[in-house]
Amino acid sequence: MQYTTIVSPELLEANLDNPDWIVFDCRFSLADPSYGVNAWDDEHIPGSRFVDLEQDLTGKITGISGRHPLPSPGELADSLARLGLRNDAQVVIYDDAFGSMAVRLWWSLRWLGMESVALLDGGFPRWKRENHPLTDEKPLVEPGHFVARLHDDAWVACESIENCLADATHTLIDARPEDRFAGERDPLDAVKGHIPGSLNRPFEDNLDIAGNFLSAEELREEFEEILGDTPPTRVIHTCGSGVTCCHNMLAMEIAGLHGSRTYIGSWSEWITDPRRPVAVGDEPGSTG
């Protein structure tokens, strides 16, 4: 069976010795870039391989890019193949930040043409809380054979966002916290606010109090309320730098609302050109 959204800790534990399952640890902290690999060194799910958000999943930052631009697909495919990735594998990804970091790899693998990619529901905290096995042993990893089959329709460029503002045919959903969306504060980016017309759906709204994803039915009801008559294929997800926006995309996939896309450059790329419009306040088009 193919898993494309989330899997339970019980299912993952039952497949830890399955050679067709590959587990990636994506723990990361924007405040401490070395946190993730140090945490993995201390303890991790047996067999898991560490993938670093900024070293593996981010390309070269330029004056006109966001904070986490895409690497070249060839470089990404090669680096993941060195960690054992194969086209026929079932991939499971986890972090300890409510899935907010792991979703970037989930999205990236879909971009490269992988479908059998899922997040561990509840992540590392739930795994540890429920006493599933842990280790500090480094796995012996044989390089895999992985051929990327790019799905470039999974994301949009900045120019597409500018066109969307002009014709109002798409709905933009911003995954950042409410205060960053409203422009009340922004500890990461030099300009505060959001892309005009965006709707705010903080990624945490996709989770229950324990940090697990809401049911498919709950997510579908909530997103349909946000979207109204907009079909999923006309939804574009944004955030600060193209990471947590993938969380809302995953939530829509769980809900059966397929075909939405991401603006990977997101807010941190949008603000590199001062001519691009900026909105502040709680309302989508508010100027304050």
Buried (B, 14 or more C-beta within 10 A) or exposed (E): EEBBBBBBBEBBBEBBEEEEBBBBBBBBBBEEEEBBBEBBEEEBBBBBBBBBBEBBBBBEBEEEBBBBBBBEBEEBBBBBBBBBBBBEBBBBBBBBBBBBBBBBBBBBBBBBBBEBBBBBBBBBBBBBEEEBEBEEEEBEEEEBEBEBEEEEEBBBEBEEBBEBBEEEEBBBBBBBBEEBBBBBEBEEBEBBBBBBBBBBBBBBBBBEEEBBBBEBEBBBEBBBEBBEEBEBEBBBBBBBBBBBBBBBBBBBBBBEBEBBBBBBBBBBBBBBEEEBEBBBBEEBEBEE
